[in-house]
Amino acid sequence: MPKISLSIIGTIALAVVVGGGAYLYFAGSIPANEKEQAQTEEVQEILSIAGRVTSINVDENSFIVLQPKEEREFVVLVGEETEFIRLVFPFDLNNPPTEGSFTPEREVVTVKDVQVNDQVFIRASSPVTTGQDIVSPLEIQILP
């Protein structure tokens, strides 16, 4: 049986590793750089926001919400199908009960009931994107 030198085995192993890496690179399994890797990561869609009302336009059935941490403003255009409610707690928020549980009441309201500085939660039917209006969200909650 002929003897195979260690240098020949090493050369063959190195060729297999380099060839496999080249195959994976060109097949698209290994990102070429950080930019390509960032593009391949899944982008999470945001379908809800919370913020403070900064202005109201009753005639256009809309208001503007500011997200304080991100300093982003969104125009919210209330649609006919939008569920618009105010959450009402059965106790004083400054003096909550220490025992038991509760469920806030859901009072149906309109844009006329919104006031500047109200805290709101908005659940949209399509992704919320900076620079675009939120049109006909599914639900708007005025928080206590």
C-alpha positions as CSV (number, residue, x, y, z in Angstrom):
1,M,0.0,0.0,0.0
2,P,1.6,3.4,-1.0
3,K,2.3,5.9,1.7
4,I,0.4,9.2,1.4
5,S,2.4,12.1,2.7
6,L,0.9,14.5,5.3
7,S,1.5,17.4,3.0
8,I,-0.8,15.9,0.3
9,I,-3.5,15.2,2.9
10,G,-3.2,18.8,4.2
11,T,-3.4,20.3,0.7
12,I,-6.5,18.3,-0.1
13,A,-8.2,19.3,3.2
14,L,-7.3,23.0,2.6
15,A,-8.7,22.8,-1.0
16,V,-12.0,21.3,0.3
17,V,-12.4,24.0,2.9
18,V,-11.7,26.9,0.5
19,G,-13.9,25.3,-2.2
20,G,-16.8,24.9,0.3
21,G,-16.4,28.4,1.5
22,A,-16.5,29.8,-2.1
23,Y,-19.5,27.7,-2.9
24,L,-21.4,29.0,0.2
25,Y,-20.4,32.6,-0.6
26,F,-21.6,32.4,-4.2
27,A,-24.7,30.4,-3.3
28,G,-25.8,33.3,-1.0
29,S,-25.5,31.5,2.4
30,I,-22.8,33.8,3.6
31,P,-23.4,37.6,3.5
32,A,-20.7,39.5,1.6
33,N,-20.5,42.3,4.1
34,E,-22.4,43.9,7.1
35,K,-24.6,46.0,4.8
36,E,-25.9,42.9,3.0
37,Q,-26.3,41.1,6.3
38,A,-28.4,44.0,7.7
39,Q,-30.6,43.9,4.6
40,T,-31.3,40.2,5.0
41,E,-32.4,40.6,8.6
42,E,-36.2,40.5,9.1
43,V,-37.8,43.9,9.6
44,Q,-40.4,43.9,12.3
45,E,-43.6,45.7,11.3
46,I,-45.0,48.1,14.0
47,L,-48.8,48.1,14.1
48,S,-49.4,50.2,17.2
49,I,-48.1,53.4,18.9
50,A,-48.7,55.3,22.0
51,G,-48.2,59.0,22.5
52,R,-49.6,62.4,23.6
53,V,-52.1,64.4,21.6
54,T,-50.6,67.7,20.5
55,S,-53.5,69.1,18.4
56,I,-57.0,68.3,17.2
57,N,-58.9,69.1,14.0
58,V,-62.5,68.1,14.7
59,D,-63.6,69.3,11.2
60,E,-61.2,66.8,9.5
61,N,-61.8,64.1,12.2
62,S,-58.1,64.0,12.9
63,F,-55.5,64.7,15.5
64,I,-51.7,64.7,15.9
65,V,-49.9,62.3,18.2
66,L,-46.3,62.8,19.5
67,Q,-44.2,59.9,20.5
68,P,-42.0,61.5,23.1
69,K,-39.1,59.1,23.2
70,E,-38.6,59.1,19.4
71,E,-39.8,62.7,18.9
72,R,-42.0,61.6,16.0
73,E,-45.4,63.1,15.1
74,F,-48.2,61.2,13.4
75,V,-51.4,62.6,11.9
76,V,-54.2,60.2,12.8
77,L,-57.3,60.3,10.5
78,V,-60.2,58.6,12.3
79,G,-62.3,56.4,9.9
80,E,-65.9,55.3,10.2
81,E,-64.8,51.8,11.2
82,T,-62.3,53.0,13.9
83,E,-63.3,51.9,17.4
84,F,-62.7,55.0,19.5
85,I,-62.9,54.5,23.3
86,R,-61.9,56.0,26.6
87,L,-60.7,53.6,29.3
88,V,-62.3,54.4,32.6
89,F,-61.0,52.9,35.8
90,P,-63.4,52.2,38.7
91,F,-61.1,53.9,41.2
92,D,-58.9,56.9,41.6
93,L,-55.6,56.2,39.8
94,N,-53.7,58.1,42.5
95,N,-55.2,55.8,45.1
96,P,-55.5,52.3,43.6
97,P,-56.9,49.4,45.6
98,T,-54.4,47.1,47.1
99,E,-56.5,43.9,46.7
100,G,-58.6,42.4,44.0
101,S,-58.6,42.8,40.3
102,F,-60.5,45.0,37.9
103,T,-61.3,45.6,34.3
104,P,-61.5,49.1,33.0
105,E,-64.8,50.2,31.5
106,R,-64.7,51.0,27.8
107,E,-66.7,54.2,27.0
108,V,-67.4,54.9,23.3
109,V,-66.2,58.5,22.4
110,T,-65.5,60.6,19.3
111,V,-62.7,62.9,18.2
112,K,-64.7,65.7,19.9
113,D,-63.9,64.1,23.2
114,V,-60.2,64.1,22.7
115,Q,-58.2,66.9,24.4
116,V,-54.7,68.2,23.9
117,N,-52.2,66.3,26.2
118,D,-54.4,63.2,26.3
119,Q,-52.4,60.0,26.3
120,V,-53.6,57.6,23.5
121,F,-52.9,54.2,22.2
122,I,-53.5,53.6,18.5
123,R,-53.7,50.1,16.9
124,A,-53.4,50.4,13.1
125,S,-54.4,47.9,10.3
126,S,-51.2,48.6,8.3
127,P,-47.6,49.2,9.5
128,V,-47.0,52.6,11.1
129,T,-44.3,54.4,9.2
130,T,-42.6,57.7,10.1
131,G,-43.7,60.5,7.8
132,Q,-47.0,58.8,6.9
133,D,-50.5,59.5,8.2
134,I,-52.3,56.8,10.2
135,V,-55.5,56.4,8.2
136,S,-58.6,54.6,9.7
137,P,-56.8,52.8,12.5
138,L,-58.6,49.8,13.9
139,E,-58.7,51.2,17.5
140,I,-57.9,54.3,19.4
141,Q,-57.9,54.2,23.2
142,I,-57.8,57.4,25.3
143,L,-55.8,56.4,28.4
144,P,-56.5,57.7,31.9
